[in-house]
Each structure stands twice: as C-alpha cells, then as structure tokens.
Amino acid sequence: EVQLVESGGGLVQAGEFLSLSCAVSGATLDDYHIGWFRLAPGKEREGVLCRSPSDGSIVYADSVRGRFTIFTNDVENTLYLQMHSLKPEDTAVYYCAADWAPLCDSAVRTGGVGMDYWGKGTLVFVSS
C-alpha cells in the first residue's frame, strides 16, 4: 500500500522560504505521479504542482509558478516542496498525493481529483 507522510509545516513570515517533505512508502518516486495540493480556510482544495516520473516534468499552478518547485531524493524516497517568497495567501494545509496514472495536468487544475493516495497534511501559516 502506498503511504505518504508530509512534514515541515510551520509559521513563517511573508517573503521567507520553507521546505515541506513528502516521505513515500510502498512505491518509488519513479513509479508514481506525485503532487502537492493545499486547502485554505473557506476555499476549495487547490492544486499547487505535480511531478511526472517519466521525465521529471512539473506542472505548476499559476499562483506558485516561479516561487515553488520540487526537489527529489531517491535514496530517501522523499519529495520536497520548496517554497520561496511566501505570501499570506499561501497559508493552507498542504497535502501530497500520488497516483500511477498520468493525472498531473488535470490534478493541478482540479485540486487533486482522481489522485488515489493522500497524506494527512501539514499546516503552513504565513504572517504578513
């Protein structure tokens, strides 16, 4: 069974950097499409970005393009979400999710519809 465990959330100030990790078990980073999604208070779940294993390509949401990216550690089987220039509107619970099917494009557009495996999330709070 595929399991995902997020960590690294916390309180930061606007403009700062934060890195979240998604530790994957039951699958490797080479097998599954893995993405990050977020849920802010009063809003629908939003896609952040998603990585395709075939070529490492990344689909970004417009709201984070140029500020967020992914770093992978194959030895640790962990995927990191690196968030630069954080804004108060980035405040949310961040989830990583995985699926074997090539869903990255639609998953980012729909906030993760169709992704089979989800972690429990980690909270990021960005103060102004």
C-alpha positions as CSV (number, residue, x, y, z in Angstrom):
1,E,0.0,0.0,0.0
2,V,1.2,3.4,-0.9
3,Q,1.6,5.8,2.1
4,L,2.6,9.4,2.1
5,V,3.7,11.4,5.1
6,E,4.1,15.2,5.0
7,S,6.2,17.2,7.4
8,G,7.9,20.6,7.6
9,G,5.0,22.9,8.1
10,G,5.1,25.8,10.4
11,L,4.8,29.6,10.9
12,V,6.9,31.8,8.7
13,Q,6.8,35.5,7.7
14,A,5.9,36.8,4.3
15,G,8.9,36.7,1.9
16,E,10.6,33.8,3.7
17,F,11.4,30.2,2.5
18,L,10.0,26.9,3.7
19,S,10.5,23.4,2.6
20,L,8.0,20.6,3.1
21,S,8.7,17.0,2.7
22,C,6.6,14.0,1.5
23,A,8.0,10.7,2.5
24,V,6.7,7.9,0.3
25,S,6.5,4.2,1.1
26,G,5.0,1.4,-0.9
27,A,6.1,3.0,-4.1
28,T,9.1,4.8,-5.6
29,L,9.3,8.3,-7.0
30,D,10.0,6.7,-10.4
31,D,6.6,4.9,-10.4
32,Y,4.0,7.5,-9.4
33,H,2.9,10.9,-10.3
34,I,3.2,12.9,-7.1
35,G,1.8,16.3,-6.5
36,W,1.2,18.9,-3.8
37,F,-2.2,20.3,-3.1
38,R,-3.4,22.8,-0.5
39,L,-6.6,23.6,1.4
40,A,-7.0,27.1,2.8
41,P,-9.8,28.1,5.2
42,G,-13.0,28.8,3.3
43,K,-11.6,27.8,0.0
44,E,-11.7,24.7,-2.2
45,R,-8.7,22.4,-2.4
46,E,-6.2,23.8,-4.9
47,G,-3.5,22.2,-7.0
48,V,0.0,23.5,-6.3
49,L,2.2,21.4,-8.6
50,C,2.7,17.9,-9.8
51,R,5.7,15.8,-11.0
52,S,5.6,13.2,-13.7
53,P,8.0,10.3,-13.1
54,S,8.7,9.6,-16.8
55,D,10.7,12.7,-17.4
56,G,10.6,14.7,-14.2
57,S,8.4,17.4,-15.7
58,I,6.4,19.5,-13.4
59,V,3.0,21.1,-13.8
60,Y,2.6,24.3,-11.8
61,A,-0.4,26.3,-10.7
62,D,-0.2,29.9,-11.9
63,S,-0.3,31.1,-8.3
64,V,3.0,29.4,-7.5
65,R,5.0,29.4,-10.7
66,G,8.4,31.0,-10.3
67,R,8.2,30.7,-6.5
68,F,7.6,26.9,-5.7
69,T,9.5,23.9,-7.0
70,I,10.2,20.3,-6.3
71,F,13.3,18.5,-5.2
72,T,13.5,14.7,-5.1
73,N,15.8,12.5,-3.0
74,D,15.6,9.0,-4.5
75,V,17.7,7.4,-1.7
76,E,15.2,8.6,0.9
77,N,12.3,8.2,-1.4
78,T,11.2,11.7,-0.4
79,L,9.9,14.6,-2.5
80,Y,10.4,18.1,-1.2
81,L,8.2,21.1,-1.9
82,Q,10.5,24.2,-1.8
83,M,8.5,27.4,-1.3
84,H,10.2,30.7,-1.9
85,S,8.9,34.3,-1.4
86,L,5.9,33.0,0.6
87,K,2.8,35.2,0.8
88,P,0.0,35.3,3.3
89,E,-2.3,33.8,0.7
90,D,-0.1,30.7,0.7
91,T,-1.4,29.9,4.2
92,A,-3.1,26.4,4.0
93,V,-2.8,22.8,4.9
94,Y,-0.5,21.2,2.3
95,Y,-1.1,17.6,1.2
96,C,1.0,15.4,-1.1
97,A,-0.9,12.9,-3.2
98,A,0.2,10.1,-5.6
99,D,-1.3,8.2,-8.5
100,W,0.1,5.8,-11.0
101,A,-1.9,7.3,-13.8
102,P,-0.7,10.4,-15.7
103,L,-3.0,12.9,-14.0
104,C,-0.8,15.8,-13.3
105,D,-2.4,18.3,-15.7
106,S,-5.9,17.6,-14.6
107,A,-5.0,17.1,-10.9
108,V,-3.4,20.6,-10.7
109,R,-6.4,22.1,-12.4
110,T,-9.0,20.3,-10.2
111,G,-7.3,20.3,-6.9
112,G,-6.3,16.7,-7.0
113,V,-9.4,14.9,-8.4
114,G,-8.5,11.4,-9.3
115,M,-5.4,11.1,-7.2
116,D,-5.6,7.8,-5.3
117,Y,-3.2,8.2,-2.3
118,W,-3.1,11.1,0.1
119,G,-1.1,12.1,3.1
120,K,-2.7,13.7,6.2
121,G,-1.3,17.2,5.5
122,T,0.9,19.7,7.2
123,L,-0.1,23.3,8.1
124,V,1.7,26.3,6.7
125,F,0.9,29.7,8.1
126,V,2.4,32.8,6.5
127,S,2.2,36.0,8.5
128,S,2.2,39.4,6.9
